[in-house]
Amino acid sequence: MGDLSAIAPTLMPLTPEWLGRVDYEPTWAAMREHTQSRATDTADRLWMCEHPPVYTQGLAGKTDHLLNPGDIPVVQTDRGGQVTFHGPGQVVAYPLIDLKRAGYYVKEYVYRIEQAVIRTLAHFDVTGHRVAGAPGIYVRLDDPFAHAALSGPMPAGDPFRGLGKIAALGIKVSRHCTYHGVSLNVAMDLEPFSRINPCGYAGLKTVDLSTIGIQTTWDEAAHVLNQKLVAYLAP
């Protein structure tokens, strides 16, 4: 991680901010503005929120992954990745972090976010899994509580066989500062995911905590995820 002694005096705890249910586009604009205007001593923040129904396209997003958006708006963004859906009942977390000051690089940043989600799921006795080359967190559809790791190569042509995606990740780094973030499905209307190829994968099943048998509230899930992100994204 390198010698952090020169920047240690400027390290600050990640400051959570609870935004409530907010429209996507103004929130995205505020993230960009915050990132573009921040100075070396600007405190890192963690915005926790929920969005009304919206599809967001990443920089690599292809229109053919939008199968039938209907009356749900589609927003072309500057994050990585393909198309995903945000809606009520989903916890969205936006870490706004100076990676240079934190002392780790983008690959580790993604790993830390995914680890925070995995530990959040573990709080509810659910086992989360990574799939190589597909950022986000997945669960076994037949037994989301099984603790065994995924073993062996994933099936050719269908790397998600038997899995459902429960958390999506898409980030942007500008001048070594992060925005966009991660979403965790808690108890939401999952039908809009059937109108897209989630994250660019045809047939990928999307689940939430409710559909795998976990009864919790948005507030509880959001506070657990918040605590895990604060811990795992610490310098």
N, C-alpha and C positions, 0 to 999 in steps of 0.2 A: 504493500500500500504506500510505501515511501515514508519519508520523514515529514511528519506533520507539525514539527515543533515551531516552524516559522509562522504557521497560520493558526495554531492552537488557540491563542487569545481571542480570535474572532469567531470560533465555533459557537453556535447557539443551538438550543433545542428546537426541534421541529414544532412549529406553532399551529395547532389545529384551529380551523375556522368552520363553523357549521352554517351552511348557506341555506338549508331547507330545500324546497322544490323550486328550481330556477330554470328558466329557458336556456337551451343549449347555446345558441349563438352569442348572446351577451356574455355568458360565462366564458366561452372560448375567447372572445375579444378581450375580456378582462385579464385572462391568463397571458395572452400575447403582450398586452400593454404592461402588465407587471414584469414580465420577463425582459422586455426591451428597455424598461426604465430602471431596472434594479441596479444598485451599486454594489461594490464589493462587500459592504457592511449591511446590506439588506437582509433581514431575517428570512430564513426559509419558512415556507408555509405549507399546510396540508388542508386543502379545501375538500370538505365532505358535503355531498349534495345528492339530489335526485332530480331527474329531468322528466318533463312531459314527453310523450311519444315522439321519437325522432330517429331517423337513420343517419349515420355519419359514415362518410367515405374517407378512407385514408389516401395518402398520396399515390399509392399503387392501385387504388380502387378501380375495378373494371365495371362498366355499366351492365354487363351481362350477368353479374352477380346480384343485381337488383331484379328480382323476378317479377314482383307485383307489389310495388310500394303503396299503391292506392292513395289514400288521402293523408298518409303519414309523410311529413316533409323529409327531404333528403338534403343533407348539408355536406358539401365538399370541404374537407378540412386539410390541415397541414401536418397531421400526425402520420406515423407509419401505419402500415397494414391495409386491410381491405374494409369491407362494409360491416357494420354492426348496428345493433339496435339498443337504444336507451329508452327506458320507460319507468313509470311508477312501480315501486316494489323492488327496485334495483339500487344498490348502494354504489355511488360513483365517488372515487377518490382521486384528487388531482394534487400530487406532490409537486411543489415548486421549489426545487432544490438546486443550489450551486454545487455541482459535482466536483469541481476543482477544489472548493473549500472543504467539501465532505471527505475527499481523499479516495474516491473510487471512480471507476470508469463505467461506461454505459452498459456493458455486458453484465457487470456485477450489479449495477442498479436494477436491471431487469430481473436478475436472479433474486435479489433482495425483495422486490415487490412480490414476485411469485411465492417466495418463502413466507411472506407475511400472510398471503391468501391461504396457503397450505396450513399455517398455524391457526388461522381464523376458522377454517373448516374443522380442524382437529378439536377446537373448542366445542364444536357441536358433534363430536365423535364421527365426523365424516373424513374419509381419506382422499386427499387431493393428489393428482398426478400431473407431471409434466409430460409433454410429447415433443420429442426432438424436432426442431424446426418449425414448431407451431406454438408461438407464445400464448400464454394463458394457462388456465388450470382446468383439469378434466376429472370426472369421477366415473367409476365403474357403474354401469346402469343396472347390472344384475345384483350387485352388492356394494353400495357406496361406502359401507362401513368396514370392508375388508382391509386389513392392514398390509397385506403382501404387496410388494412393489410390482409394477408392470415388468414382466420378464420376457426376454427374447425380442427378436425383431418384430415390429408391428406388421400386420398382414399387408402384402403387396397390393397396392391400388386402393386400400382402405385402411389408412393408419388409425382411424378413429373407431374401428369396429368394436362394439361393446362399450363405447365411451360416450359420455355427454359432456358438453362444455358448460361450466358453471361460472367461469370468470374470464373476461376478455381484457387484453392489455394492448394499448397503443400509446406511444410516447413521441415527443418531439424534444430535441436538444438544440438550443440556440445559445451560442457563446458560453458553452459548457453549463447552461442552466436548463432545467427540465420543465416541461408542462405537458398537458394531457395526462393520462394515467391509467387507472384500472377500474373495472366495474364488476361487481359481485351480484349475482341474481339471487334474490331472497324469496320473494313471493309476488310474482308478477304475471301478467298476461303474456304467455310465451308464443301466442299465435303469430305475432308479427315476425318472429324469427323464421317462420315457414315461408315467408314471402321473399327471403333472400338466401344466398349461400353464405351462411355466417362466416365471417373472416375469410371468405373466398373459397370455402370448402363445400362442394355440393353434397347434400345429404347429411351434413354434420348436425347431430341432434343437440339442442340446447335445453338445459335443465335449470331448475332453481332449487333452493333448499326445501321449499314446500313440496315439490313434486317427488323428492326423494325421502319424504317423511319427516322432515325437521320443521316443527312448528315454532317459529320465533317471530319477533317483530323487526321491522326495519331499524328501529332505534337500537335494539340490542345488537344486531349484526353489524350495524355501522360503528358502534362504540368498540366492539371487539376488533374489527378491522382497523379502526383508527389506532387503537393501542398497539396492535402488531406492527403497523406501518411505522409508527413513531419509534418502536424498538428496533426494527430491522433496517430502517433507513438512517439510523444514527451514524455519525462519522466513526 
